[in-house]
Amino acid sequence: MKAIRIHEYGDGNTLRLEEVPRLSITDDQMLVRVHDIGVNPIDWKIRQGYMKQVMPLSFPYTIGQDFAGDVTECGKAVKRFHVGDRVFGFANGAYAEYVAAPESTVAAMPSSMDYSVGAALPTAGLTALQIIRDVVRAEAGMTVLIHGAAGGVGSFASQIAKARGARVIGSAAGEDIDYLKTIHIDEIIDYKRERFENKVHTVDAVVDLVGGETQTRSYSVVKKGGVLVTTVGLVDDTAAKAAGIRAVHVVMKRNAADLAELAGLVEKGKVQPRLAQTLALSEAREAQALSETGKTRGKLILKVA
């Protein structure tokens, strides 16, 4: 089978399309023929070595973690799936024609869901779901300010918060403002033209997907007893305590139940990923280069021929 592998840390030139041995699976895994792959910033950060202190690699290493495809073989301990099932989720080494996917990190794809949509959901979608459901605990009557509301995680977080009945204020700029209008965000702040703290006061929660100065300026706009949650950088516990709020740094946890919940939201029309370009698996280098620029609008997908 074909896979995109690296043999050392480095730039995009380290990515190679190679012929590799077909995978074997353990009892709790499924062999899945991959149709589509979601490209995430974590993919090129791993390639560049940013994560090597917490996640050292053994080379050669197959990149990627988000996929959608068809089950072709099941381990004897797998109970929820059968050969031929359409699935999406997480598997190490997703930039490949086949993955060995643990049953615990895979969910069924609704019949109406395209493979590209399934591949776009796992990392960004579960991060957003776990932020909005578990930390913000969004519900009717709450107001949530989301920085980076049109981005990978932000676009999901905005839609999930709306689906749970919250009023959503999103910060964005340029063509992202038009996108936020299409998903019916309640209020949009153009961060290039106005400072959010001049317009927003005493919100129930801030979801910070930008970090830096944006996070620093956000503590003052959360009402006492509220929460600031971020995926980028460390929280300032001193500032949070002074403001009388919680500050939480979230790291997404892979699990099948959350994937299934996310698929249900998509099936009901409550959530839809923002898709950008689709490229061939052989174009992984180009896809990661686009992701690194930060200028893409929506999820990049690799399609396996």
N, C-alpha and C positions, 0 to 999 in steps of 0.2 A: 504494500500500500504506500501511497504518497503522504508525506508529512513535511511541515515546515519546522526545521530544527536549527538550533545554534550549537556551536562547538566551543564558544567562549563568550564572555561578556563583550558588548561593544555596540557600535552603531548599526543601522539597518543593513549594512553589507554583510553582517554576520548571519542573516536569515537565509537559509538554503532550502529549496524544495528537493527532497531526497526520497529515494525508494527505501523503505524500512520494512523489517519483518512484521507480518500480521500479528496483532496483539493476542495474548491469551488472557482469559478472565478468571477471577477468583469466584468463590461460591456466591458472594453477595453483589456481584457485578453483572452488567449486561454489555454485550458487544453491540455497538450502535453504528450503523452506516450514517455518516454525517452528510447532511444536505447543506446546511448553512451554519456559519460561525459568527458570533458577535465579537467585534474588535473593541477592546477596552484599554484605557490608559495604563492599567496595571500590566498589560502584556509587554509594552515597550519599556516600562520601568523595570520589570524583571530582566528583560534582555540587556538593559544598560547596566545592571548590577546594583540598582538602588535598593533592592530588597535582600541583598546577599547576606547581610548580618542576621536577619530573621528567617530567611528562607534560602540557604545556600543550595546551589544547583549541582547535580551530577550531569556532566556532559557526555554525549550529546543530549540536548534537552528539547523536547517538543513544546512549542509555545501554545498558549491559549487555554481558556476555561469555559466559555459559553458556547453551547451548541444546540442544534435541533436536527433530528434525524429519525431513522427507523431501526427498531430492535431487530437484530439478526441472530442473536444467541443469548440465552439466559443462564446464569449460574444456578446451581440446584437450590440455593437458599432464596432466590428471587421469587416473591409471591404475587406482586401487584402487576407484573407485566408479562407479556408473551411475545413471541416472535411475530413481527409485522406491526406491532404497536408504534404509533407516532409519539415521540417523546421530545422533551427539551430539558435543559438543566445544565449542571456543572460536571465537567470531567477534566482532569489534568491532561494536557496535550491535545487540546481541541482543534488546533490547526492541522487537521489530518482527515483522511478519508474514513477512518474508523476511530472510535474511542472506546475505552473500557470505563463504563460509567457506574458508580455505586448506586444501588437502588435508592439509597437515602438522600441523594441529591438530584433526583430526576422526577419529573411529573409528566402526566399524559397531556398531549396537545389536543385541545378541542378540534373537532372535525373542520370547523370554520377557520381555524388559525393557519396562516401561512408559515412555512418554515422560517422565513426571514423574520417574522414577528416573534416566533419562539426563540430564535437565536438572539434577538435584541433584548430579551427580558431579564435573564438571570442576574447578572452582577448589579446593574444599575437599578433594575426593578425591585430586587429584594432589599437593597440598601435603602431605597426610598420607603418601601413598605414597613420595614423595621423601624425606621425613624418616625414615620407619621403614626403608625399604629401603636408602637411599644413605648416610645419616648415622649413624643408630643401628645399622644392619645387624643388625636383630633376628633372633634364631634361638633354637632350643631351648636351655635352660639359662641364658638371660639374664633379668634382671628390669628392667622399664622402668616408671618413674613418670611418669604423664601428668597434668599440671595442666590443668584444663578438659577432662576426658576425655569429657564428654557434649556438648560444643559441636560446632560445624560441622566443624572440622578434627579435634578431639579424638575425636569418635565414630568417624570413619574410622580415625584413628591407632590407637585402642584395638583395633578389629577386625582391622586389618592386622597389628599386632604379635601378636595372638593367633593369627592364621592362620599366622604364621611360627614359631610354637611358643614365643614368649616368655611369661613370667609378667608380667601387667600389673597395676599398682596405679594406680587412678584417683582423683583428687580431684574432689569434686562436693558439692552440697548440695540439700536439698529434694527435689522430684520427680525431679531428675536422678539421684539415688541409685537410685531404682526402675528407671529406664531402664538404668543400668549393670548392674543385676542381670539384665536381660533379654538383654544381650549377653555375659553370663558373664565379667565382669571378675573377676580372681582376688581382689583386695582393694580395698575402697572406703574412702576417707578422707573424712569429713564435715568440710570445711575450716572450717565455722562452729563446730564443736564441739571440734575437736582440731587440734593443730599437726602437720603431716606429719613434721617432723624429729624428733618424739618417738616416731614409730612406724616410720620408714623409715631405713635405714642401708645404705651401700655398695651402692647399686643400680648397674647397668651404665650406665644412661642416664636422664636426665630430659628429658622433652619439655615445655617451658614455653610454654603458649598463653595465659598470664595476664599475665606481666611484672611490673615493679615490685618490690615487696617479696617477692613469691613467688619471683621469679628470684633475688634476693639471698640468700634463705634456702636455695636449692636447691644451691648449690655444695658445701656441706658434706656432702650426703647421697650424692654420687656417688663411687664407689670410684676409687682412683688408676688412671689409664689409661682411665677412662670418658669419657662425653660429655654435655654439656648442650646441647640444641638448642632454639632459639626462633624464633618468627615475629614476635615483638612486642618492639620496643625493641632497643637495642644490647646486646651481651654485654659482660661485665666481664672483659677479658683478664687483668687483674692477679689477680682472685679465682680465675680458672680456673688460672692458672699456680701460684698458691699451693696450690691443691687437687690439682695434678698431673693435671688433666683437660683435655679439649678443650672449647671453647665455640664454637658455630657458629650464625650467623644465616642462616636459609634463606629464599630467595625462590623461589617455585615457577616452573618452566619449562614452558611449554606444549609438548606433543608427542604425536603420535598413538600411538606405541608404548605410552606409559604409560597413555593412555586405554584402549587395548585390554587391557592387563594388568588394569586396574581393572574393566573390564566382565567379564573372565573370573572375577575374584573374586566379583563379584555373581552371575554365572551359576551358580557352584559353591555359592552360599549362604554364602560366607565373609564377605561384606560386604553390608550393607544400609543405605542412607541413612536417617537419621531425618527423616521428612517432617513438617512442621507444617501450615500452611494453604496452600490453593490459591486464588488470586484471579484475576480477569480482567485482561488486559493493561491495560484502562482503569483498573484500580485500582492502578496502579504507585505512585502517591503514597501510598496506604494501606500498601502492602507495604513501601516504604522506611521509612515512619514506624515500623512494627512492628519492622523490623530495627534501626533506630536506638535503640530502647528497650533492646535487648539482653535482652528478657524472653521472646522467642519460644523455643519448645522444638523445635528442628529446622529444616529447610530450608523457606523460603518459595518457592512456585512461582507464576509467572504463566502462565496458560493463554491461548493465542490462540484465539479463537472460530472 
